[in-house]
Amino acid sequence: MNVHLDPFDPFDRDFESIEAIADTISQILQCPVTIEDSNHRLLAYSTHAPDTDPVRIATIIGRRVPEHVISMLWREGIIEQIMGSQVPVIIEPIDSIGLNRRIAVAIRHHQDILGYIWVMDEHQGIDEQGLDDLNKASHAARGKLLQVQTQRRRREEQSFEFFWGMLTGSMDSEHRIVDRAHQLGITLPKSYRIMIIEFDTLLNEKLYEQVLYTIHTAQRHRKVLHVRQEQRLLVLIDATDEDMDGHIAAWMLLMERMQQRFGVKPIHLTSGLSYSLYMDVVKSYQEAITVMNMKKHLPEEMRHLHRYEELGWYRFLPTMMQERRARPMKHLSLSKLKEYDKEHQSGLVSTLSIFLQADCNVKRAAEMLHIHSNTLMYRLKRITDIGGIDLNDMEQKISLYLELKMDQWQS
């Protein structure tokens, strides 16, 4: 049975704090209450009985809803239901994660979701009047959460400006960077990397918020700073733990989650080297850009590579391209093969490229070309004769391989 303080709307007044709203809801509905922001971080909660469920305890202790709980609510379609509903939504118990019966409602401002109110209703004591009161409470909470949102966006703008200053190299000293981070309340890790996530479309405000929601609710991802740049999200991540393979795998999983939940499709993820001095942010950023460019020019070769240190000799390719542009000259053997291909439509250059890519293994190269080994041997004989190439000479093979990679990049 719901208990009303008076016959009037108990939420038609100014509240001094979000906590006061939570306490009022709890007093009227006689149930424990939590209020969260749009990323499921705890803003306020009421008192509860000692036997409350594990999800509520974990949320209060961690000051946010646990990641596994959010994932389950998405898998069950519950978050989408709450986001799409203008009225409170009843959520039946989910024993596997320790969630008792809940009623939840989104706190909205026009089309934006500012946060959520969750009410424990394990005894099913909330009637239609209680649901109406909860809906009124969501309207009453709007003003307070708009204040929270305004403060958060002001902090984010200062953080963006700070991060851009490091990315562009306009911060003139390590001391200035550390001092500014302290002023903004940002804890800089001992070591870091710059990571770039590129999407298949421009990150407008709605997509950007959806991307950040996915990142913020994934508590294992150690994002320190971020900024949006057209189709890219630039992120400074904590690299104190050197298990970068594990971290990259976790971010790749997060990218899949973005696509599943919101249809936001990340297409590339790259990372620069790790550094400890923050004057080197620009270096890590440029390295991440280099990997991004490699993935676009050489998609097959770079398909499984994400970090700058994985590039191997490829990290020299941009410098080699600069040399080629500065001093253009033809590779005599390749020029002969290209002329022959042009005249006879023979594809000897592509055959040579596949053969070198297969480490000169005839069987493997023939399989890649979908031809018989004898056919490949005949083509290789034509290549050596026409191009004047000795395929037993390592120096010649290296030179040809590099020239062909530069051709591939240029094309």
C-alpha positions as CSV (number, residue, x, y, z in Angstrom):
1,M,0.0,0.0,0.0
2,N,1.4,3.4,-0.9
3,V,1.7,6.1,1.8
4,H,1.2,9.7,0.8
5,L,2.4,12.6,2.9
6,D,-0.5,14.8,1.8
7,P,-3.3,14.7,-0.8
8,F,-1.3,17.0,-3.2
9,D,1.4,16.1,-5.7
10,P,4.4,15.4,-3.4
11,F,6.9,16.1,-6.3
12,D,5.4,19.4,-7.3
13,R,8.1,21.4,-5.4
14,D,11.7,22.3,-5.5
15,F,14.1,19.8,-4.0
16,E,17.4,20.8,-2.4
17,S,19.2,17.8,-3.8
18,I,19.0,14.6,-5.7
19,E,19.2,12.7,-2.4
20,A,16.1,14.5,-1.2
21,I,14.2,13.2,-4.3
22,A,15.4,9.6,-3.7
23,D,14.3,9.8,0.0
24,T,10.9,11.2,-1.0
25,I,10.3,8.5,-3.5
26,S,11.4,5.8,-1.0
27,Q,9.1,7.3,1.7
28,I,6.1,7.4,-0.6
29,L,6.5,4.0,-2.2
30,Q,8.0,2.4,0.9
31,C,10.7,0.8,-1.2
32,P,14.5,1.3,-1.7
33,V,15.4,3.7,-4.5
34,T,18.5,4.5,-6.5
35,I,19.0,7.4,-9.0
36,E,21.7,7.1,-11.7
37,D,23.0,9.3,-14.4
38,S,22.7,8.4,-18.1
39,N,25.9,6.1,-17.8
40,H,24.5,4.2,-14.8
41,R,26.8,6.0,-12.3
42,L,25.1,6.3,-8.9
43,L,23.9,9.8,-8.0
44,A,21.7,9.1,-4.9
45,Y,20.2,6.2,-3.0
46,S,17.7,5.8,-0.1
47,T,18.1,3.5,2.9
48,H,17.3,-0.2,2.6
49,A,16.8,-3.3,4.7
50,P,19.8,-5.4,5.6
51,D,18.6,-8.2,3.3
52,T,18.7,-6.1,0.1
53,D,19.8,-7.8,-3.2
54,P,23.4,-8.2,-4.4
55,V,23.0,-5.8,-7.3
56,R,21.9,-2.9,-5.1
57,I,24.8,-3.5,-2.7
58,A,27.4,-3.7,-5.5
59,T,26.0,-0.6,-7.1
60,I,26.2,1.4,-3.8
61,I,29.7,0.1,-3.0
62,G,31.1,0.7,-6.6
63,R,29.1,3.9,-7.1
64,R,27.9,2.6,-10.4
65,V,25.9,-0.4,-11.7
66,P,28.2,-3.3,-12.3
67,E,29.2,-4.0,-15.9
68,H,27.8,-7.6,-15.9
69,V,24.4,-6.3,-14.8
70,I,24.3,-3.7,-17.5
71,S,25.3,-6.3,-20.1
72,M,22.5,-8.7,-18.9
73,L,19.9,-5.9,-19.0
74,W,20.9,-5.1,-22.6
75,R,20.8,-8.8,-23.6
76,E,17.3,-9.1,-22.1
77,G,16.2,-6.0,-24.0
78,I,15.4,-4.2,-20.7
79,I,17.6,-1.1,-21.2
80,E,16.1,-0.6,-24.7
81,Q,12.6,-0.9,-23.2
82,I,13.3,1.7,-20.5
83,M,14.9,4.0,-23.0
84,G,11.9,3.8,-25.3
85,S,9.2,4.1,-22.7
86,Q,7.6,7.3,-21.4
87,V,6.2,5.5,-18.3
88,P,7.8,3.2,-15.6
89,V,8.8,-0.3,-16.7
90,I,8.4,-3.4,-14.5
91,I,11.5,-5.7,-14.5
92,E,11.0,-9.2,-13.3
93,P,13.7,-10.8,-11.1
94,I,16.9,-12.1,-12.8
95,D,18.3,-14.6,-10.3
96,S,21.5,-15.3,-12.3
97,I,22.8,-11.8,-11.5
98,G,21.1,-11.3,-8.1
99,L,18.5,-8.8,-9.3
100,N,15.2,-8.7,-7.5
101,R,12.0,-7.3,-9.0
102,R,12.5,-3.6,-10.0
103,I,10.5,-0.8,-11.5
104,A,12.5,1.7,-13.6
105,V,11.8,4.9,-15.3
106,A,14.0,7.1,-17.5
107,I,14.6,10.8,-16.6
108,R,14.2,12.8,-19.8
109,H,14.7,16.2,-21.2
110,H,13.0,16.3,-24.6
111,Q,14.6,13.3,-26.5
112,D,17.7,13.1,-24.2
113,I,17.9,10.6,-21.4
114,L,19.5,12.3,-18.3
115,G,19.4,9.3,-16.0
116,Y,17.2,6.6,-14.4
117,I,15.3,6.0,-11.2
118,W,15.2,2.4,-10.0
119,V,12.8,1.2,-7.3
120,M,13.1,-2.3,-5.6
121,D,9.6,-3.8,-5.6
122,E,10.3,-7.4,-4.5
123,H,6.9,-7.6,-2.6
124,Q,5.0,-6.1,-5.6
125,G,3.5,-3.4,-3.4
126,I,3.5,-0.6,-6.0
127,D,0.1,0.0,-7.5
128,E,-1.1,2.3,-10.4
129,Q,-0.9,5.3,-8.1
130,G,2.6,4.4,-7.2
131,L,3.6,4.1,-10.9
132,D,2.1,7.5,-11.5
133,D,4.0,8.9,-8.5
134,L,7.2,7.5,-9.9
135,N,6.6,9.1,-13.3
136,K,6.1,12.4,-11.5
137,A,9.3,11.9,-9.6
138,S,11.2,11.5,-12.9
139,H,9.9,14.9,-14.0
140,A,10.9,16.4,-10.6
141,A,14.4,15.0,-11.0
142,R,14.9,16.5,-14.4
143,G,16.1,19.9,-13.2
144,K,18.7,18.4,-10.9
145,L,20.0,16.1,-13.5
146,L,20.2,18.9,-16.0
147,Q,22.5,20.7,-13.5
148,V,24.6,17.5,-13.3
149,Q,24.7,17.3,-17.1
150,T,25.7,21.0,-17.4
151,Q,28.5,20.6,-14.9
152,R,29.7,17.4,-16.6
153,R,29.8,19.1,-20.0
154,R,31.7,22.1,-18.6
155,R,34.3,19.7,-17.2
156,E,34.4,17.8,-20.5
157,E,35.0,20.9,-22.5
158,Q,38.0,21.8,-20.3
159,S,39.2,18.2,-20.6
160,F,38.9,18.3,-24.4
161,E,40.8,21.6,-24.6
162,F,43.5,20.1,-22.4
163,F,43.8,16.9,-24.4
164,W,43.9,18.8,-27.7
165,G,46.7,20.9,-26.4
166,M,48.7,17.7,-25.8
167,L,47.8,16.1,-29.1
168,T,48.8,19.1,-31.1
169,G,52.0,19.8,-29.0
170,S,50.9,23.2,-27.9
171,M,51.6,22.5,-24.2
172,D,55.1,23.8,-23.8
173,S,56.4,21.8,-20.8
174,E,55.8,18.6,-18.7
175,H,55.3,20.7,-15.6
176,R,52.5,22.7,-17.3
177,I,50.7,19.6,-18.4
178,V,50.9,17.9,-14.9
179,D,49.8,21.2,-13.2
180,R,46.8,21.6,-15.6
181,A,45.8,18.0,-15.0
182,H,45.8,18.6,-11.3
183,Q,43.7,21.7,-11.7
184,L,41.1,19.7,-13.7
185,G,41.1,16.8,-11.2
186,I,42.5,14.4,-13.8
187,T,44.8,11.6,-12.5
188,L,47.4,10.9,-15.2
189,P,48.7,7.3,-15.2
190,K,52.4,6.5,-15.0
191,S,52.4,5.5,-18.6
192,Y,49.9,5.8,-21.4
193,R,49.1,5.3,-25.1
194,I,47.1,7.2,-27.6
195,M,44.4,5.1,-29.3
196,I,42.2,6.0,-32.3
197,I,38.9,4.4,-33.0
198,E,37.5,5.2,-36.5
199,F,33.9,4.8,-37.4
200,D,32.1,4.3,-40.7
201,T,30.2,7.6,-40.4
202,L,30.6,11.1,-38.9
203,L,30.2,11.0,-35.1
204,N,27.2,13.4,-34.6
205,E,26.1,14.3,-31.1
206,K,23.7,11.3,-30.8
207,L,26.2,8.7,-32.0
208,Y,28.9,10.3,-29.9
209,E,26.8,10.0,-26.8
210,Q,26.0,6.3,-27.6
211,V,29.7,5.6,-28.1
212,L,30.6,7.2,-24.8
213,Y,27.8,5.3,-23.1
214,T,29.2,2.0,-24.2
215,I,32.7,3.0,-23.0
216,H,31.6,4.4,-19.7
217,T,29.5,1.4,-18.8
218,A,32.4,-1.0,-19.6
219,Q,34.4,-0.6,-16.4
220,R,37.5,-2.6,-17.5
221,H,38.5,0.0,-20.1
222,R,41.0,2.4,-18.7
223,K,40.1,5.6,-20.7
224,V,41.7,8.7,-19.1
225,L,41.0,11.4,-21.7
226,H,39.0,11.5,-25.0
227,V,38.0,13.8,-27.8
228,R,35.9,13.5,-30.9
229,Q,37.4,14.3,-34.4
230,E,34.9,13.9,-37.2
231,Q,34.8,10.1,-37.7
232,R,37.3,9.3,-35.0
233,L,37.4,9.1,-31.3
234,L,40.9,9.8,-29.9
235,V,41.6,8.3,-26.5
236,L,44.4,8.4,-24.0
237,I,44.5,5.1,-22.2
238,D,46.3,3.9,-19.1
239,A,49.3,1.7,-20.3
240,T,50.8,1.0,-16.8
241,D,49.8,-2.7,-17.3
242,E,51.7,-4.0,-20.2
243,D,49.1,-6.6,-21.2
244,M,48.3,-4.6,-24.4
245,D,47.1,-7.7,-26.3
246,G,44.4,-8.2,-23.6
247,H,43.5,-4.6,-23.6
248,I,43.2,-4.4,-27.4
249,A,41.0,-7.6,-27.4
250,A,38.8,-6.0,-24.7
251,W,38.4,-2.8,-26.9
252,M,37.6,-4.9,-29.9
253,L,34.9,-6.6,-27.9
254,L,33.6,-3.2,-26.9
255,M,33.5,-2.1,-30.5
256,E,31.3,-5.1,-31.3
257,R,29.0,-4.1,-28.4
258,M,28.7,-0.6,-29.9
259,Q,27.5,-2.1,-33.1
260,Q,25.1,-4.5,-31.5
261,R,23.5,-2.0,-29.2
262,F,23.3,1.2,-31.3
263,G,24.3,0.2,-34.9
264,V,27.5,2.4,-34.5
265,K,30.1,0.6,-36.6
266,P,33.8,1.1,-35.7
267,I,36.0,0.0,-38.6
268,H,39.5,0.5,-37.3
269,L,41.3,0.6,-34.0
270,T,45.0,1.7,-33.7
271,S,47.4,2.6,-31.0
272,G,50.7,4.4,-30.7
273,L,53.6,3.4,-28.4
274,S,53.5,3.8,-24.7
275,Y,55.2,6.7,-23.0
276,S,55.7,8.1,-19.5
277,L,56.4,11.8,-20.4
278,Y,53.3,13.7,-21.4
279,M,55.2,15.9,-23.8
280,D,55.4,12.7,-25.9
281,V,51.6,12.5,-26.4
282,V,52.0,14.0,-29.9
283,K,54.4,11.1,-30.7
284,S,52.0,8.4,-29.7
285,Y,49.2,10.2,-31.6
286,Q,51.3,10.3,-34.8
287,E,52.2,6.7,-34.4
288,A,48.5,5.7,-34.1
289,I,47.8,7.8,-37.2
290,T,50.6,5.9,-39.1
291,V,49.0,2.6,-38.2
292,M,45.6,3.9,-39.3
293,N,47.0,4.9,-42.7
294,M,48.7,1.5,-43.0
295,K,45.4,-0.2,-42.5
296,K,43.8,1.8,-45.2
297,H,46.6,1.4,-47.8
298,L,47.4,-2.2,-47.0
299,P,44.2,-3.7,-45.6
300,E,45.1,-7.4,-46.0
301,E,48.6,-7.1,-44.5
302,M,47.4,-4.9,-41.6
303,R,44.1,-6.7,-40.9
304,H,45.2,-8.2,-37.5
305,L,47.6,-5.4,-36.6
306,H,46.6,-2.6,-34.3
307,R,49.7,-1.3,-32.4
308,Y,52.6,0.7,-33.8
309,E,55.1,-1.9,-32.4
310,E,53.5,-4.6,-34.5
311,L,54.3,-2.9,-37.8
312,G,57.9,-4.2,-38.1
313,W,59.6,-3.0,-41.2
314,Y,56.3,-1.4,-42.4
315,R,56.9,1.6,-40.1
316,F,59.6,2.6,-42.6
317,L,57.3,2.6,-45.6
318,P,56.1,6.2,-45.3
319,T,59.7,7.4,-45.3
320,M,60.4,5.2,-48.3
321,M,57.4,6.7,-50.0
322,Q,58.8,10.2,-49.3
323,E,62.1,9.2,-50.9
324,R,60.4,7.8,-53.9
325,R,58.4,11.0,-54.4
326,A,61.5,13.1,-53.9
327,R,63.6,11.1,-56.3
328,P,61.3,9.2,-58.7
329,M,63.0,6.5,-60.7
330,K,61.9,3.3,-62.4
331,H,62.9,-0.2,-61.1
332,L,64.3,-1.6,-64.4
333,S,63.2,-5.2,-63.9
334,L,59.7,-4.3,-62.7
335,S,59.3,-1.8,-65.6
336,K,60.0,-4.5,-68.1
337,L,57.4,-6.8,-66.5
338,K,54.8,-4.0,-66.4
339,E,55.4,-3.2,-70.0
340,Y,55.0,-6.9,-70.9
341,D,51.8,-7.2,-68.8
342,K,50.4,-4.1,-70.5
343,E,51.1,-5.5,-74.0
344,H,50.1,-9.1,-73.4
345,Q,47.6,-8.9,-70.5
346,S,49.6,-11.5,-68.7
347,G,49.7,-10.6,-65.0
348,L,53.3,-11.4,-64.4
349,V,53.7,-8.6,-61.9
350,S,50.8,-9.9,-59.7
351,T,52.3,-13.4,-60.0
352,L,55.6,-12.2,-58.7
353,S,54.0,-10.2,-55.9
354,I,52.1,-13.3,-54.7
355,F,55.2,-15.5,-55.0
356,L,57.2,-13.1,-52.9
357,Q,54.4,-12.8,-50.4
358,A,54.3,-16.6,-50.1
359,D,58.0,-16.5,-49.1
360,C,58.9,-18.0,-52.5
361,N,57.0,-21.2,-51.6
362,V,55.8,-22.6,-55.0
363,K,53.0,-24.8,-53.6
364,R,51.6,-22.1,-51.3
365,A,51.8,-19.4,-54.1
366,A,50.1,-21.7,-56.6
367,E,47.2,-22.2,-54.1
368,M,46.9,-18.5,-53.6
369,L,46.8,-17.9,-57.3
370,H,44.4,-20.9,-57.9
371,I,46.7,-22.4,-60.5
372,H,48.8,-25.6,-60.9
373,S,52.4,-25.6,-59.6
374,N,53.7,-26.3,-63.1
375,T,51.8,-23.3,-64.4
376,L,53.4,-21.1,-61.7
377,M,56.9,-22.5,-62.6
378,Y,56.3,-21.6,-66.2
379,R,55.3,-18.0,-65.2
380,L,58.3,-17.7,-62.9
381,K,60.6,-18.7,-65.8
382,R,59.0,-16.0,-68.0
383,I,59.5,-13.5,-65.1
384,T,63.2,-14.2,-64.8
385,D,63.7,-14.1,-68.5
386,I,61.8,-10.9,-69.3
387,G,62.8,-9.0,-66.1
388,G,66.3,-10.3,-65.9
389,I,65.6,-11.3,-62.3
390,D,67.5,-13.9,-60.3
391,L,64.9,-15.3,-57.8
392,N,67.7,-17.0,-55.9
393,D,69.3,-13.6,-55.1
394,M,68.0,-12.4,-51.7
395,E,69.0,-8.8,-52.4
396,Q,67.0,-8.7,-55.6
397,K,64.0,-10.3,-53.9
398,I,64.0,-7.8,-51.1
399,S,64.3,-4.9,-53.5
400,L,61.4,-6.3,-55.6
401,Y,59.2,-6.9,-52.6
402,L,59.7,-3.3,-51.3
403,E,59.0,-1.8,-54.7
404,L,55.8,-3.8,-55.0
405,K,54.7,-2.7,-51.5
406,M,55.3,0.9,-52.4
407,D,53.3,0.4,-55.7
408,Q,50.5,-1.1,-53.6
409,W,50.6,1.9,-51.2
410,Q,50.6,4.4,-54.1
411,S,47.7,2.8,-55.8
